[in-house]
Amino acid sequence: MNVATAMATSNSNTSGISMPAVHPYQKKAVEKGDKQETPAQTYDIESATTVEPFQLKPDRTGLPADSHQPLSFATVQGDHVVQRVIKSKDLAGFLQEQIELQHNEGIGKSSKGKGTPISPQESTGSGKPKAPEPSVEGPRESTKDKGKEPEEAPPKYTTLGFEHEFAQMTDGPLRGVSHLELATSDMRMPLTNLPFVIETDAGNEVELVSPPFLFETHPEIPIPDPEEVAFVDHMLEMALRTHTRQDGSTTLTTFMQAFGAAYGFTFDWKVNKKQQVELEPKNMTYNTDASIYKGIIKSGVHAFSTATLGNIHIGPGVKGVTGGMASDELDKIDKEELAKSGGNATGAVVSQANLATDARVIEMMRQLGTERGEQVETYLTALSDHFRQKLLFRTFGNKREGMEALLDGLLILSRQVEALYSKSGMWRMRDRRDHFKTQMKNYMSMLAEPDLSQGETVKVAGNLAKLLADSAKELGEPYQGSTLTVTTTLEDREKGVKETREEVTLDVFGQQLVHQLKTLPELGSGSPSLRMFLGMLARTLAGQLAVPAQKKLKEAQEKRFKSDIYKNRMNENVIGVEASLTSRVKDLDQAWVKDNIINVGTGILEPEDWQEVVKLLGKGSDFRRNMEIEIPSPEPKKGVADETFKKLTQYRGKLGKQVLDTMDTVLKYINTKKLTTDNPDNSPIAPKKTPNFMGHDASFIDPRQDTFLDTDRIQLPQYWPNRRLHVLEIRWRSTEQLRKLRTFYESGFAPQVRERYIHRPTGVGNELWTAFLQEINQVERQPVDDRPYAYGNMYASVAEENKKAQTAPSTSSAKKEEKRSFAADEFDLIENVGGGDCLFHALAGEDLDAEDVLQERAQIAEVRTGMVGNINRNAHAIVTALYQTGVVNDDDLRFLMEGRHAIPHNVLAAMQRIPGIYAGDEEIQQWCMHGEGNRTVFVIDINGTLTRFDNTGPHPVPYTPLTRTAVLTNGMQTSTVTLFKTPNHWRQVTAIRGVVPPPPVDDSTSKSE
């Protein structure tokens, strides 16, 4: 009998562990027949040997020497193989490639975040267009051309920018001056209009901040190709090393001139009106020279000429690990290349990445986990874990389904393996047995934590599998093919309970164990979005510990900047813990989200989720009870005087009230933005002005608000229309983290979340709503201009028109107004259930059931699909319908429609198919066109206008006070249907009260006036 198969089919009620034999998730390899020659294999070898600027050798990819890259520069993404997007072999070519790619792929954004036109031409280093050249990826043909094979879905992108600490100042006045922007490039990336920036950093380091680049992502989630990121990071690192000489002779001026010239741009000093680089309080550190201060009575030095700063010498950096995030160390080829140019071959270059991604990826980063850091970071992590556990337990309970039985099985397994070791009789094996026992105990203790995330579970499962595989190898010598006995209890209706015993090898058992652990549902798995949000909220609550430290550090910097007599206030032993807290609060999980917790929540939570948050945080809730008492205390270092412990304890004393105040602020937003209702305001929140360095506004909740970025400017709706993106700063070994994220997602075990950035109507039409979003997201965005139906111009007028319509004159108005309006009590009306489908109920003269509504909508949508010609009004029709229906809020509506002027008929038709969406003039005309096309509709509007619809569209019907009744009578008599319209409702008219009813109208003989 096949043991694995027997186990896979056995009852789960066992004393051992029942698991499937085959791991269901495997990566797809790139077949040799699919491999193509790479750019690195085809470019000119001779040109690649040039030293200035640095270029990759033919066999260089920017990857570590032991990495397993596909030969064709292809990246395997599950079943999705993406050919390398980056075609250039050097940094200069890559930058030009990016400018062209961003021109072709996106809509640029001005400083206010509005869409601005992008020329399809490539740009020069200054961003100005130059003569067109072939596109980076070649022309793209429409995927809708009939008669052609369907094309592969277009690639998706996200943005990622780098920060490289690449050199150290060895002299000059700026040592000890941090976060001072020195210069910016005249080259700017089109998508964000951002330049390269050179600035100082802690430890006398000099840093190059890159503008965001576009990187192709996994087709289902905004995670960029890690090997593409490593490739570009390596190019930047080697370029920086090449232009920072090993002998320390490089100055800031020579670096800026050489680096810019090599890669197609120039640096301009960031100066004031006096052409000086000016310092601010935020630039003050422990080590800032005593001569630097602004002064109150006595003037110090706080601004420097560009000549003075340009003469500062910079040498190899000493901060962090050599190689930054692309590799741990330079390989032989890199060193030989740098030796030729005299570049920096020994100093450290450390890089970080700023990635635009969604909440799922942020949660995956947290789940993957990292090793704990120094004392401050360890305490912040303990606080975050504490709040997360309490939040999850209060919401989802404290038991993880299936884990108890699995732990029982692991205990049996551990004892069996220990027995196998004991049988050996060898002292070495007994040592290994003790090691195995200790490790198993540790892993089982981790798994027993109910709030263990899926990522953490996967990590433990992998460690368990390795432990079992190692044991199988060790036991294989004296006991070749060592097996475990797995007892299975089967229940049979006729024979009763029966036990069977099967043998399974340790290595196979380990593989099966990994699968079962990974597929075990985690606590709160039934509401992944809420679980995700609560984890992030826990970090926000823990981060409040740093808020008073921010204030204290900011005050110390401001005093130090005013006078040199306050230099002692900036000593490390005075302000060191505060400096650490304000920095380490960003280091939890080695990543920092540059956005507000409310913005994260409104991007992923549904109204029912917010209702749970209200219960959790509300007055009198269990979570609030004993808050201050239950907050964990920091742990002191043993045997030493611990100033850090003392200060952390002081800040911990204030934390309880801060957390309660933070919870109240969250509740306030939930209430004012109506997040628990069916029509919430999901627009992002942000202060009018970015806070100063270390500034904090309690109304915006999170610590370190000075690092946050404008949420609106980060969005990439052309690629991720239903996701709210946030900038995630990956603070250490970014490429390694991206590889882990990609592997985690492709394993199938990563957290999932509903896409709901734009609200979906409730009820029947959800699938049709999704189909509509897919259609409209194929429509290109164009500049907002003066066209009458351009969304960006007419949006306000649409809203204003609806407000006016809702306040139309009543029948009790002045006599003049009364003549130009109609009242409902003038007519006999057929009432209907109302809602977004009321027009179809009114046309039918009765309440239609759901299937009939779908059928009616499908018929008129087919008419729209077959229409040709003018599409100018389609955008206006969609905005009006969605606005009046109320299924999306104003922010989401603008997000969906801005810049989409030319909406094809098939896209409008896709919206018209959705039950519940407001219908109006366009739908009435299509109803008239349906079938033989000879139907007519006479519309009496409460605002006093009369309109006749036929298959050619709407036609106004004039009248005077004297002809009013006659025109009404004639309109009803000569039309298929007469409707009465109010701002939010349609009803069918059967008669004019006080007027003899007209004879029935034969549809086949009805004529237009």
N, C-alpha and C positions, 0 to 999 in steps of 0.2 A: 504493500500500500504506500502511496505517496504521502509522507507524513505532513508536508506543508499543505497539501490539498485537503487532507483530513482536518487539519486545524482550521483551515479557512472556512470549512463548511460546518464546523462543530458548533454546538450551543454555547452561548457566551457565559452561561452559568458554570464556570469551571474553577477548579482549585489552582489551575495554572493560568496561562494567558492565551486567548484565542485571537489569531491574527491572520490576515491574508498573506499568501506566500510571495506575491509579486508587488514590488513597489510601483504604484500606478503612474508616477510622474518621472519622466526621463527627458533629457534634452535631446533635441534633434541635431545630429552631426551634419556638417557640411560635406556633401558627397564630393569626391574628387572630380567627377564629371561636371560639377557645377562651378568649380573654381575658375576664376578668371585671372589674367595677369594683372598685377597690381601696379598703381602709379609708381610705387617705390621700385618696381622691377623694370620699369620702362623708361624712366627719365634719364637724361644725359649724365653719365657717370663723371665726365670731366667737369661739368659745371657744378656738380655736387661737392667737389673738393675745395671750392673757394672758401676761404676763412671768413671774410666779411661780406655780408652778414652770415651768421651761423646757419648751416643747412644740414639736414639729416643725411646720413649715409644711406646707400641703397638698402642696407639690411637693418636700418634703425626705424623703430616704430614708436619710440617713446615709452615702451613697455619694459618692465623688469625682465632681466635675462631669462628667468625661469618661467615666465608667463606662457600660457598656451594659447596663442592667438591663431585664428584661421589664416591660412596662407593668402587668401584673397582680400585681406583687410575686411572680411565680412564679419558681422557680429551675429551670433546665434541668439535670437530672442524667442525662446520656445520654438514654435514652428515658423517664426517670422525671421527670415534672414535678410539683414539690411547691409547693402554694400556701403563701404566707407564713403561718407559724404565729403570729407575733406580731401580735396584733390592736390592741394599745394604741397610742395616739398620744403618750403621755408616760411618763416614768419611773415615776411613782406607779402608773399603770395596769399597766405591765409587771410591776412587783414583785408586785402582787396577782394578776395573771395567772399568774406563775410559781408562787406559793404554791398556787393552785388546780390548776395543771397537775401540780405535783409531788405533791400530794395524790392526784390522780386516776390518775397514771401509775405511781407507784412505791411501794416499801415503804420507809418511813423507817428510819433507822439510829440507834441510840443511841450513846452515847459509846464503848461497847464493840464497836460494829459489828454488833450483833445486830438482827434484824428487829423493828420495833415497829409497832403498828397506825397507820394513817393514816386520818383521817376523810375521807370524800369531800367534806366541805363546804369552802368557801373560808375562808381565815383572815383575820383582821385583821392590822394591822402587827405585832402582838406574836406572831403565829402562832396565836392562838386562833380557833376556828371562829366564823363569823358566819352570818347567815341565808343559806340556799342561793340561788345565782343560776344562770342557765343556764351550762352548761359552756363552756369556751373553744372546744372543737372540736365541741360537740354530742354527743348520746348515740351510743354505738356499739352496734350490734346484733351479735348472734352471727353469725359467718361460717359456722356449721354448721347454721343453720335450713334445713330441707328445703323445697324448692319455691321458693326464692328464688335470684336471680342471685348468683353468688359475688361478694363484696365485694373491693375493693382491699385488699391487705395493710396491716395497721396500720402507722403510722409508727414509725420507730426513732429513739431519742434517745441523746445522750451529754451529759456535763456539761462546762461550760467556765466558768471564773471569770476575772475581770480583776484586774490590779494597775495602778492609775493614779497616777503621780507627777504631782501637779497644782498644787503650790504650794511656795513657799520661805519658811522662817522668816526674818524680817528682824531679830528681836531675841529676847531671852530667853535662859535658861540652857541650852537644848537644842541650840544650834548646835554641830555637831561630834559629836552623839550620833546613832548610827545603829541601826536595827532595834529601836527601843523602841516597844512597843505602848502606845498612849495610851488608846484607848477602843474599846468594841464596841457594836454595836446590839442593841436588844431584839428586833428582827425577825430571825428565823432561817429559812433555807430548809428545808422539811420533809425533803427527801431526805437531807441531810447534817447537819442541825441546826447549821449554821455561820452566823455573823453577818457583818455588815460590820465591818471593823477599820480604825482609823486608826492609822498608825505613822509614825515618822521613817525616813528613808532617807539614803543617802550624799549629800553635797553640800548638807546642810541642807534637803533636800526633805521634803515631807509626802506620804504615800501613802495611798490608799484601796484596801483589799483587799476585793473582792466575794466573796460566797459563790458556790459553783458554781450556774450556771443550766442548765436543760435546753434543748438546741437540737436540732431535728430534723436528722437526718443523711442522707447517701446511704444507700439501702436495703441496700447490700452491704458498706459499710465505715464505721467510726466517724469520718467526717470531717463536721463540721457545715457547714451552709449558710453560706458566707463572707459573703453579703450580709446574712443574719440577724445574724451576729456583728458586722459593720460597723454595722448599724442600732442595735444595743444599745450598742456601744462609743461611737457618736456621741452617743446620748442621755446616757450617763454622763458623757462628756467635757463636753458642753454644760451639764449640770446642775452639775458641779464648777466650771466657769468662771463660771456665773451666780452662784454663792454665794461666789466669791472675788473681791472687788472689785478693780478695776484700780488704784485709788488706794492700795492697801495698808492700808486701814483695817480689814480683816477680822481678827478674832482667832480663836483656836482655839475659844473658847466660842461666839462668834456664828456661826461656820461650822457647828459641830455642831448648834446649836439650829435654825438656819435650814434646813440641809440635811435634817435628820431630820424636821422639821415639814412640809416640802414634800412628802416622799415616804412619810410614814406610819409613822415610827418615831422613837425617841429614842436618843441615844448615852449610854452610861454609862462614866465613867472607870474604867480598870483600876487598882485601888488595893490597897494592903496593909491590914492591920488598923488602921493609923493614918490611913487615908484618904489615903495618899500614893502617888504614882506612883514606883516604885522602879527604879533602874538596876542593871544587871549588867555583868560584864566584857565580854560580847559587844557592848555598846553603845559601847565605847571606839574612837575613830579617831584619826588624826593631829591632827585639829583640835578635839578635845574640850577644853573650857576647863580650865585648871589647877586650878580650885577644885573640880572634880568628881572625887572619889575616896572610897572607903569608909574608908580609914585603918586603921592597926594600933594605933599609940600615939596619934597625933594624928588626930582625927576630921575628915573632910572632908564634903562634901555629896554624897549619892548618892540622895536621895529628895526629891520636891517636892510641895507641896500643889497641889490641882487649881486653886485660885485663881491661883497663880503661873503655872502652865502655861496656864491658860485665857486669860491676858492676853497671851500670845505673839502677835505680829502675823504674818500670812502674806500674801504677795503673789504676783504671777505667777511661775511657775516658769521657770527658765533652763536646765534640763538637757534635752539631747536635741533632737529635731526637733518643732516645733509640729505638733499634730494627732495625735500618737500613731500608732496603727496604722490608724485609719479613713481618714485623708487626710493629705496632706503639708502642707496649709495650710487655714486657715479661708476659706470663700468669702464672698461679699458678704452673703448672707442671714444667715449665722452672725454676722458682725460687726455687722450692723444690729441683730440680736436682742440681742446682748450690750451694745451701746451704750445700748439702752433701759434696761437694768437696772444699768448701771455695772459689769458683770462683766468678767472677765479676757479681753480680746480679743487681747492681744499675747504673753502668756507661753506657755511650752511646757507641753503635757500629753502625757506619754509613757506608753503602756500596754503591758503584756505579757499573755499569755493562758496559762492552765493548762488543758490539754485532756486528758480521759480518752479514750485511744485504744489501738490495739493495735500489735503489733510491726511490722506491714506499714507503717503510717503513719510510725512512727519511722524505718524504713529508707528510706522515700520522702523524708523530710526530708533525710536524709544524702545520698541520691542527687541531689537537686536542687542541692545544693551552695551555697556562699555565698562571697563575696569574703573573702580572708584579712584579719585585723585587724592589730593592732600586734605588736610583737616577741614577746611571751610567747605570744599566741594562735597566731602563725605557727609557733612551735616546737612547741607542743602538737599542732597540726594535722599537722606533719611527722612527729612521733612516731606519731600515730594512723595516718597513711597507711603508714608503714614497717611497723608491726605487722600492719596489715590485709593488705598485699601479701604479707608472709611467710606469714601464716596461710592465705591463699587459695592461694598457689602450692604450699605444702606439701600442701594437701588436694586441689586440683583440677588441678595442673599449671600451666604458665605460657604456654599458648597458647589464644587465643580463636578458636574454630572459625569459619572464613570471613573473618576480618578481614584476613589476609594477601593474599588475592585481591582484596578490596575496596580495600586500600591500593594495590595495583598498578594497579587501574583508575583510582583517584584521581590517581595520578602521570601517567598518560596524559592524563587529562582536564585536569590543570593545564597540561601542555605545550601542548595544543591551544588552550586559552583564551589562554595567553601569546602564541601565534602569531597569534591573531586581533587582539590588542592591537597587536602589532608591525606588522601590515599597515597600521595606520591612518596611521603617519607623523607623527602629531601628538605634540608633546612632552607635552601633558597626558595623552594616552593611554598614553604610556610610563611616566609617573609612576603611573598607575592600574595598569598592568601590574605594576610593582614592588610596589605595595601588595597586589595580588591574589596574587602569588607568595609574599610574606611571610606573608599570612594563611593561605593554603593549607598552607604548611609548618608553621605553628603548629598548625592543626587536625589535620593528619596525624600530627604528633608526639603530640598528645593521644590520638588513636585508637589509636596504636601501643602505648599502655600496656595490658598484658593485663588488669589488674584494674579497668579503667574500668567504672563501674557503668552500669546501663541508663539511669538519670536523667542522668548526665553525658554518655552517648552521645547521648541525645535532644537535650541542649543543644547539643552540637557539631554534630549534624545540622541543627538549626535555623539555626545560624550559617552553616553551609555553604550551605544553601538560600538564605539572604539574600544571601550573597556572590555566588552564581551569578545570582540574580535581578537584583542591582545591575549585574553585568557584562553581562547580557543587555540591560538598559536602556541602558547606556552604549554598547555596541557596536551598538545598534539604529539609531543615526543614520547612521553611515557604512556599516554592513552590516545593513540591515533584515532581520530574521528570521534572524540569525546561527545557524548550526547546528554541531553537532559530528558527526564521523564515528565511528560505533561499529562496530568490526569484530567479527563473531561467527563463531566456529568451530563448524561442525556436523559430526557424525560420521554417516555413512550406510553401512550394511552393504554396499550394492551399489556406490555411487559413491566410497566412501572419504571422506577429509576434504575439506570444502568451506568456503570462507570467503565470508561475505556482508557487505556494508557498508550500513549504514542511516544516515539523517540524522535528528537529533533536535534540537529547539530547546533553548537553554540553560535557560530557565525550567522547561520540562517535565522536563528531565533533573534539575534540582535537586529537584523534587517527588518524583521517583522515587528519587533518592538518599536523601532523608530516610526514605522508607519502608524501604528496604533496611537502612539503618543501625539503625533502630529495631527491626527484626525480627531482627537478628543476635543469636544466643544469647550471653549474657555468660558470663564465666568462673564456673563453679559453678552454672550455671542448672539443672542436673539435680537439685540439692538446694537449692532456694531458702531453706528454713528454716535449713539449716546455714550457707549463705552469709550470711544475714542475721545470725545469731548471731555469726559470726566477725567481722563488721564492728563489731558492738557490743562484742565482747570486746576488739578492738584499741583502741577508745576507752578502755575500762576500764584496759587495761595502760598506755596513754599517760598516763592520769589519775593513775597512781601518782606521777608527778613532783610533784604538788601535795600529797601526803600529808605529807611532812616540813615543807612550808611551812605547812600547817594547824597543825601542832603548834607551830611557832615563833611564828606569829601569835597563837595562843590563849594561849601563855605570856606574850607581850608584853602582851596585853590584861589578863590576870589581874594581872600585876605593876603595870601602869599603874593598875588599879582599886584596888590596895591603898595606893598612895601617889603623890603628885604628883612625887616625886623621880625616878620612872621615866618621866616624860613624854618624855624624850629617846629612850627605847626605842621609842616609837611614832612617831618621825619617819619621814617618807616615804623619806628616803635610807637609813634603817636597815631598815625593814620593808616598803618599797614593792613590791619584787619578790614577796614572800610574799603581800601583799594582792592583787596582780595575778594570781598563779598560782591562788589559791583562788577567785577570781571567774572568770577566763578559762577555767578548766577546764570551766565550765558553758556556755561560749559557742561551742564547736565546732559548726559547722553552724547556729549561732544557735538551738539548742534543747538542752534538758537533760531527761533522763529521770529522774524522781524515784523510782527503784526500783533494785533490786539485779540484777546481771547473771545470777545464778542464777534469779531469779524470771522474768526475760525468757526464759531458756533453757527452763525447765520449762513455759512456756506454749506453745512452738512446736516443740520438738525431740522426735523419736521415739527409742526406745532405740538404733537403728542409728546415728542422728546422734551421740548421746553416745559411742558406741563410737569414732567417728572423732575426737571431741574428746580422748578418752583417748590414742589413738595420737599425736595431734598434740602434746599437752602432756606426755606421759609421760616418765619418766626415759630418757635416751639418745636422745630424738627429735632429728631434724634441726633442728626449730624451736628447741630449747634450745641447740644447739651454737653456740658463738661469740656467744652472746646479748649479752654486755657489749661485745664488740669492734664488733659490727655496728650497735649503736644510734647513730643519727645525732647529730651534735653541733650545738649552736646556731650561728647565723651572726652574727658581730659587725657592728655598724654601722661603716661605713667613715669614717675620719678623725676619730672622736670617742672620748673615754674612755667605755667602755661598761660600766657597773656591772651592768646587766641581763645582759649576756653572761657576765660573770664568775660571777654567782650561778646562772644557768641551767646553766653548765658544772659548777659544784659539785653541783647537784642531779642532773645527768645522771650524775655519778660514782656515785651511790647507786642509780640506777634499775635497773641490771641485777639486783641481788639482790632488790629489791622486786618486779620482774616475775616472777622465779623463785618467790618466796614466794607471790605471788598465784596463779600457775599451780598450785602445790601445794595451795592452799586450794580452788581449783575442783575439782581431782581428788579431794580429800577429800569434798566434797559429793557428787560423782558416785558415789563408793563408798558412803558412809553412806546416801544416799537411793536406792541401787540403781537409778540412772537408766539403766543399760545393760541392765536386765532387762525381762521382760514385765510386771512388776508394780511399776513405779517409784513412789516417793513424790514427787508433784509439788506438794505443799503448799508455799506460799511461806515463805521464811525472813525473819526480822526480829528485831532485838534486843528484849528485854523492855521496854526503855525507850528512847525516842528520844534519840540522843546529844545532848549539849550542843552549842552553837554551835562549829563547827570541830572537834568531837570525832570520833575515828576508832577503830573497832574492826576490827582486821585480819581477824577471822573473818567479817566481812560485806563484805570485799573493796573495794568502790568508794569513791572519794573523796566528800567532802561528803555524808556520810550524814545529817547534821543536816537536810538538805532533803527526805529521803525521806518518803513517805506510806505508811500502812497499806494493803498490797495488797488485803486482804480487803474493806476499806471502799469501795474504788474500783469494784468489779465491778458491772455492770449486767446480771445474767443474764436479766432480763425482755426485754432487747433484744439482747444479745450473749451467748447461752448457751454458745457454744463458743469464745469468745475470752477470753484473759486481758488485761485492760486495765491500762494504766499511765498515770500523769500525765506528760504531755509539756509542759514549760514552753517556749513559743515566745517567745524573748527579744527579738525585733525585728520590727516590721512584720507582726504576726500575721495580719491579714486578707489581706495580699498573699501570705503564705506559704500560707494556707488556700486561696486561689484557685489557686495553683500546684499544690498537692496535689490539689485536685479535678480540675483539667484533666489532670494527669498520670495520675490513676487512670482517668478516662473515656477517655483516649487508647487504653487497652488495652495499654499497654506497661509499666505499673507492675509491681513484683514481686508474685508470688502466693505463697501459703503454704497448706498444708493446715490445716484447722480441727481441732485435736486437743486442745483444753484438757481435754476429757473423753476418756479413752481409748476407742477403739473395739475391740471384740473382733476378734481376727484370724480369717481364714478366710472361711467362706461368708456370714456375716451382716452384713457391713459396710453394705450398702444398707439392710437391714432395721433396723440400728442407727440409721442416719441418719433413717429414717422415724419410729422411736420418739422420737428427740430432738425432731423437729419436732412430734410430737403432745404430748409432755409439756411443751414450752415454751409451749404454748397454755393450760396450767393456771395459774390465778392463784395467787399466793402469799398466804397469810393469816397472821395473828399466831400464834405458837407459844403454845398454851395447855394446859389439863389434859385434853384429849381423849385417850382411851387409845391411839389410833393416830396422833396428831400426830407427825410425823417428828422435830421438834426435841426431843420428850420421850422418844421410845422408841428413838432411835438407839443410845444407850449400852446399853440393855437388849438390843437385838438383838445387838450385838457380844458382850455378856456371855453371852447365851444360847448363842451359837455356841461360845464358849470352854468353857462348861460341858459342852456336848454332845460336844466333842472329847475331854473328859476323863471320859467316862461310866464308871461302875464296870465293871471287867472281870470275867470269870467266875472269877477267882482271889480275888475280894473275900470279905468275911465272909459267913457263911451267910445272914444276913438279907438282905444286898444281892443275893446270888446268886439268891434266889427272885424278885426283882423285876427280873431282867434276862434277856436271851436271848443265846445265843452262836451264831455262824455255824455251828459244827460240829454243832449240833443238827438242821440241815436240809440237804436236798439243794438246792443252788442252781445256777441257770444264770448263769454268769459272762458279763460283757459288757465292751466296751472302755472303759466308764466315761466320764468327762468330764461336761460340763454336760447332755448328752443322755441320761445313763444311765437316767433314769426311763422314757423312751420305748423304749429297748432292753429294759428290764426288762418293761414292759407287753407288748411284742411277743414276748418270750421268745427273742430273737435279736438279733444286731448288725444294725442298719438302715444302709443306705447314705445318703449325704447327701440325695438326692432324697426318700427315704422319710421322713427326719427332717423335712424341710421340709413334706412333706404332712401328717404327723401333727401338727406344730405348728400348721399353718394350720387344721386341722379343730378342734382344741380352742380356738384363738383365735377362730374364728367363733362358737363356743358362748359365749365370754365377751362378745363384741360384742353378742350378742342377749339377754344377761341384763339384768334390770331390778331396781330396788330398791337394797338396801344396798350402798354403795360404801366403807364405813368401813375395811375391811381392805385395800383396794387399795394404799394407800401403804405399809403394812407389808409386803405381799407383794412389792412392787417393791424396797424397801430390802433385805429378806431375800435375795431372789434375786441382786441385784447384789453385795451384800456377800459372800455365800458363793461366787459365781462368781469374784470377784476381778478383774473386768475394769476396775474403777475403784478408785482408792485412797480412803481415808476422806475426804480433803479434797474430792475431786471429787464423791463421793457426797453429801456434805452440801451442796455447791454446787448440785447438781442438784435435790435434793429438799426442802431446808429451806422450811417454810411451805406446802408443797403437801399439804394434808390430804385434800381432796376430789378424788381421782383417778378420773375416769370409767372405765367398763369398757373402752371402746375403747382407752384409753391402756395399760392393763394388757395388753390383747390384743396391742397393737403390740410390747410387750416379749416376750410369750410366743412370738411368731413367730420370734424371733432364735435361730438354732442356737447351742448352747453355753451358753446362759443356764440357770442352775440352776432346776429345776422341782420342785414339791412338792405340798402339799395342794390348792392351788387348781386345779392342772392335773389332779390325780387326779379331783377332783369333776367337772371339765368333761369328762374322758374318759368318766366314767360317764354323763353327760348326752348325749353324742354319739349320733347315730343314733336308735334307739327309746328310749334313755334307761333301759334296764333292766339295765345292767351294774353290777357291784359289785366292789370291791377290798378285800381284807383285808390290813392292814399290821401286820407284826410288827416292832416297834422294838427295837433293841438295848438301849435304856434301860429295857425292861420293860413298855412300854405296848402295848396292842392297840387297833386302830381299824378300824372298818368304814366304807367310803365307798360312798355311792350317789348318786343324782341330787339329793338334798336336802342333801348335805354329809357331814362326818365325824361318826361316832357312836362314843364310847368303848365298849369291850367289857370289862366287869369279869371278874375271875377271882380265885381263891384258890389257894394251893399245892395243895390237894386237887383242884381242878377244872382246873388248868392244862392238862394234856394233852387233856382232853375239849374244852375251849373252843378250843384250837388246832385240833384235828381238825375240829370243827364249823365253825369259821371258814373253813377251807380248803375244806371240802366244799360250803359254801353260797355261795361267792364265785366270780366269773368268773376272777379272778387273785389270787394271794397274793404279796405283796412283802415282802422283808426289808430294813429300813432301818438304815443306820449314818450317822454325822454327815455323810459326804461321798459316799455311794454308795447306789444302789438295785439290788437283784437279785431275780429271780423265784424263788419257792420252789416246788419240785415235790413235795416229800414231807417228812414229819417222820421223822427217823431213829429206828428202833426201833418205829415205829407202822405198822400195815398201811395202805398208801396208800388214800385215799378214791376212790370211783368218780368217773369224769368228770362234770363239771357241765354241764348244758344251759343255755346262756345265756338261752334264751327262757323258762326256768322258774325261774330263780334268784329267790329272794325275800329280802327284808330280814328281819332278826330282829325 
